[in-house]
């Protein structure tokens, strides 16, 4: 009997030590309740403020909730330290959300908060198909909420950037759902990149968007994103071919000669305008292919001269020096 009681007592001690430290007394009421918004896709809501607690449901990116209580102590998860919050979930149940994956929400700053959340998700590393789909969905749904044309332009751009980010996860070929259905529904916007693999967004969509909002402040960034949008290329050390990759930068300079990225565009183009490219432009012989390539190169350089003439960026001087070596 003594052995049994001793064993039972030891077991109870272990149970008490293993039990979660949290209790209702650890909760701190929030008065007034604090509105929060989720900053990650498929955010887990749990029955207790700990990662081992049972999962109730998952919340989509950009879901707004109202927190009425928080945990008494902070927790650190994946490098983020914050409280847990007791909230009302979209299905009417109550649950705990980790604050490190939430932002304070203010309806008056909704557009700004949504932009910040989407931009952060676009920069996030190692995200997968479903995560990127939620980023795209949030960007797409935010367009209709825009209160002015410039904000609408910003969200239309974020939608394209989110699609480009999402398309990187489309496998080729798509033999099963959901990939096959998604690619089919976006077939007018994306195309398979036979060189880099995966899918890319058509650059003309960015340029069309710039033309639509050219008179608004957002147009500068739209044009720069158009210039930077990856395009299929297989130059393999061909410097003339590599120069053509930067034609978007020439178009950007032509549209926004004193834009926020004019200096960066000039530097990229100056680096691409190598001695080999200049020699090709100044050459006078070659087969039919070389003659055609030289004609296209001279056309691009002529457009570059016009764009450079309109800019006042400091990098202009070096570009003029290089262009001076090219025969007209």
PEVEN-V266503 format. One record per residue. N is the residue number from 1. RES is the residue in one letter. SS is DSSP state (hx for helix, st for strand, lp for the rest). PHI is phi in whole degrees, 0 to 359 (NA if undefined). PSI is psi as a letter, one per 30 degrees, with the letter a starting at -180 (NA if undefined). Layout:
N:RES:SS:PHI:PSI ; N:RES:SS:PHI:PSI
This chain:
1:X:lp:NA:e ; 2:X:hx:299:e ; 3:X:hx:295:e ; 4:X:hx:298:e ; 5:X:hx:297:e ; 6:X:hx:297:e ; 7:X:hx:296:e ; 8:X:hx:298:e ; 9:X:hx:297:e ; 10:X:hx:298:e ; 11:X:hx:296:e ; 12:X:hx:297:e ; 13:X:hx:298:e ; 14:X:hx:299:e ; 15:X:hx:297:e ; 16:X:hx:296:e ; 17:X:hx:292:e ; 18:X:hx:277:f ; 19:X:lp:293:k ; 20:X:lp:301:k ; 21:X:lp:287:f ; 22:X:lp:287:k ; 23:X:lp:216:l ; 24:X:hx:302:f ; 25:X:hx:293:f ; 26:X:hx:281:f ; 27:X:lp:286:k ; 28:X:st:239:k ; 29:X:st:290:k ; 30:X:st:248:j ; 31:X:st:227:j ; 32:X:st:281:l ; 33:X:st:302:l ; 34:X:st:254:j ; 35:X:st:287:k ; 36:X:st:228:l ; 37:X:st:225:k ; 38:X:st:285:k ; 39:X:lp:244:g ; 40:X:lp:227:l ; 41:X:lp:280:l ; 42:X:lp:50:h ; 43:X:st:288:k ; 44:X:st:279:k ; 45:X:st:258:k ; 46:X:st:237:l ; 47:X:lp:280:f ; 48:X:lp:217:l ; 49:X:lp:281:i ; 50:X:lp:198:k ; 51:X:lp:291:f ; 52:X:lp:271:f ; 53:X:lp:289:l ; 54:X:lp:299:k ; 55:X:st:276:k ; 56:X:st:268:e ; 57:X:st:194:l ; 58:X:st:239:k ; 59:X:st:257:k ; 60:X:lp:287:l ; 61:X:lp:302:k ; 62:X:lp:84:g ; 63:X:lp:280:k ; 64:X:st:264:k ; 65:X:st:227:l ; 66:X:st:244:k ; 67:X:st:267:k ; 68:X:st:255:f ; 69:X:st:214:l ; 70:X:st:221:l ; 71:X:lp:291:l ; 72:X:lp:285:f ; 73:X:lp:242:l ; 74:X:lp:275:l ; 75:X:st:234:l ; 76:X:st:242:j ; 77:X:st:227:k ; 78:X:lp:51:h ; 79:X:lp:84:f ; 80:X:st:253:k ; 81:X:st:246:k ; 82:X:st:194:l ; 83:X:lp:276:l ; 84:X:st:263:k ; 85:X:st:237:k ; 86:X:st:269:j ; 87:X:st:228:l ; 88:X:st:271:k ; 89:X:lp:273:l ; 90:X:lp:304:f ; 91:X:lp:272:g ; 92:X:lp:93:f ; 93:X:lp:284:l ; 94:X:st:254:k ; 95:X:st:197:l ; 96:X:st:256:k ; 97:X:st:237:k ; 98:X:st:283:k ; 99:X:hx:295:f ; 100:X:hx:294:f ; 101:X:hx:248:g ; 102:X:st:238:l ; 103:X:st:233:l ; 104:X:st:298:k ; 105:X:lp:247:k ; 106:X:lp:223:j ; 107:X:hx:301:f ; 108:X:hx:288:f ; 109:X:hx:247:g ; 110:X:hx:303:e ; 111:X:hx:300:e ; 112:X:hx:296:e ; 113:X:hx:296:e ; 114:X:hx:296:e ; 115:X:hx:300:e ; 116:X:hx:299:e ; 117:X:hx:294:e ; 118:X:hx:295:e ; 119:X:hx:300:e ; 120:X:hx:295:e ; 121:X:hx:291:e ; 122:X:hx:292:f ; 123:X:hx:270:f ; 124:X:lp:295:k ; 125:X:lp:264:l ; 126:X:lp:59:h ; 127:X:lp:270:l ; 128:X:lp:251:a ; 129:X:hx:309:e ; 130:X:hx:295:e ; 131:X:hx:298:e ; 132:X:hx:291:f ; 133:X:hx:295:e ; 134:X:hx:296:e ; 135:X:hx:297:e ; 136:X:hx:299:e ; 137:X:hx:299:e ; 138:X:hx:293:e ; 139:X:hx:297:e ; 140:X:hx:295:e ; 141:X:hx:288:f ; 142:X:hx:286:f ; 143:X:hx:300:e ; 144:X:lp:293:f ; 145:X:lp:275:f ; 146:X:lp:301:k ; 147:X:lp:270:f ; 148:X:lp:213:l ; 149:X:hx:296:e ; 150:X:hx:293:e ; 151:X:hx:296:e ; 152:X:hx:297:e ; 153:X:hx:299:e ; 154:X:hx:298:e ; 155:X:hx:286:e ; 156:X:hx:294:e ; 157:X:hx:294:e ; 158:X:hx:298:e ; 159:X:hx:297:e ; 160:X:hx:295:e ; 161:X:hx:295:e ; 162:X:hx:293:e ; 163:X:hx:294:e ; 164:X:hx:298:e ; 165:X:hx:295:e ; 166:X:hx:294:e ; 167:X:hx:298:f ; 168:X:lp:297:f ; 169:X:lp:264:g ; 170:X:lp:284:j ; 171:X:lp:284:l ; 172:X:lp:228:k ; 173:X:lp:281:l ; 174:X:lp:263:j ; 175:X:lp:263:f ; 176:X:lp:211:l ; 177:X:lp:284:l ; 178:X:lp:273:f ; 179:X:hx:299:e ; 180:X:hx:300:e ; 181:X:hx:291:e ; 182:X:hx:294:e ; 183:X:hx:299:e ; 184:X:hx:297:e ; 185:X:hx:288:f ; 186:X:lp:246:g ; 187:X:lp:297:f ; 188:X:lp:279:f ; 189:X:lp:250:f ; 190:X:st:239:l ; 191:X:st:213:l ; 192:X:st:288:k ; 193:X:lp:265:j ; 194:X:lp:290:f ; 195:X:lp:268:e ; 196:X:lp:270:f ; 197:X:lp:86:l ; 198:X:lp:72:a ; 199:X:st:232:l ; 200:X:st:232:l ; 201:X:st:272:k ; 202:X:lp:294:k ; 203:X:hx:298:f ; 204:X:hx:298:f ; 205:X:hx:293:e ; 206:X:hx:292:e ; 207:X:hx:294:e ; 208:X:hx:296:e ; 209:X:hx:292:e ; 210:X:hx:298:e ; 211:X:hx:297:e ; 212:X:hx:295:e ; 213:X:lp:241:g ; 214:X:lp:303:e ; 215:X:lp:278:f ; 216:X:lp:252:l ; 217:X:lp:304:e ; 218:X:hx:294:f ; 219:X:hx:298:e ; 220:X:hx:299:e ; 221:X:hx:293:e ; 222:X:hx:302:e ; 223:X:hx:296:e ; 224:X:hx:292:e ; 225:X:hx:294:e ; 226:X:hx:296:e ; 227:X:hx:294:e ; 228:X:hx:270:f ; 229:X:lp:300:k ; 230:X:lp:299:k ; 231:X:lp:237:k ; 232:X:lp:301:k ; 233:X:lp:206:k ; 234:X:lp:223:h ; 235:X:lp:289:e ; 236:X:lp:48:h ; 237:X:lp:88:f ; 238:X:lp:284:j ; 239:X:hx:290:e ; 240:X:hx:292:e ; 241:X:hx:301:e ; 242:X:hx:296:e ; 243:X:hx:296:e ; 244:X:hx:297:f ; 245:X:hx:299:f ; 246:X:lp:266:g ; 247:X:hx:299:f ; 248:X:hx:298:e ; 249:X:hx:293:e ; 250:X:hx:296:e ; 251:X:hx:295:e ; 252:X:hx:301:e ; 253:X:hx:298:e ; 254:X:hx:295:e ; 255:X:hx:275:e ; 256:X:lp:224:i ; 257:X:lp:301:f ; 258:X:lp:239:h ; 259:X:lp:287:l ; 260:X:lp:297:f ; 261:X:lp:245:g ; 262:X:hx:299:e ; 263:X:hx:298:e ; 264:X:hx:294:e ; 265:X:hx:296:e ; 266:X:hx:297:e ; 267:X:hx:296:e ; 268:X:hx:301:e ; 269:X:hx:291:e ; 270:X:hx:296:e ; 271:X:hx:295:e ; 272:X:hx:283:f ; 273:X:lp:277:i ; 274:X:lp:277:l ; 275:X:hx:302:e ; 276:X:hx:296:e ; 277:X:hx:293:e ; 278:X:hx:296:e ; 279:X:hx:298:e ; 280:X:hx:296:e ; 281:X:hx:294:e ; 282:X:hx:270:f ; 283:X:lp:293:l ; 284:X:lp:228:f ; 285:X:lp:230:l ; 286:X:lp:143:l ; 287:X:lp:283:a ; 288:X:hx:300:e ; 289:X:hx:294:e ; 290:X:hx:296:e ; 291:X:hx:299:e ; 292:X:hx:294:e ; 293:X:hx:296:e ; 294:X:hx:295:e ; 295:X:hx:297:e ; 296:X:hx:293:e ; 297:X:hx:295:e ; 298:X:hx:297:e ; 299:X:hx:296:e ; 300:X:hx:295:e ; 301:X:hx:292:e ; 302:X:hx:295:e ; 303:X:hx:294:e ; 304:X:hx:295:e ; 305:X:hx:301:e ; 306:X:hx:297:e ; 307:X:hx:291:e ; 308:X:hx:296:e ; 309:X:hx:298:f ; 310:X:hx:266:f ; 311:X:lp:268:l ; 312:X:lp:240:g ; 313:X:lp:296:k ; 314:X:lp:302:f ; 315:X:lp:289:f ; 316:X:hx:298:e ; 317:X:hx:301:e ; 318:X:hx:294:e ; 319:X:hx:293:e ; 320:X:hx:297:e ; 321:X:hx:299:e ; 322:X:hx:292:e ; 323:X:hx:296:f ; 324:X:lp:296:f ; 325:X:lp:274:f ; 326:X:lp:266:k ; 327:X:lp:292:k ; 328:X:lp:281:NA
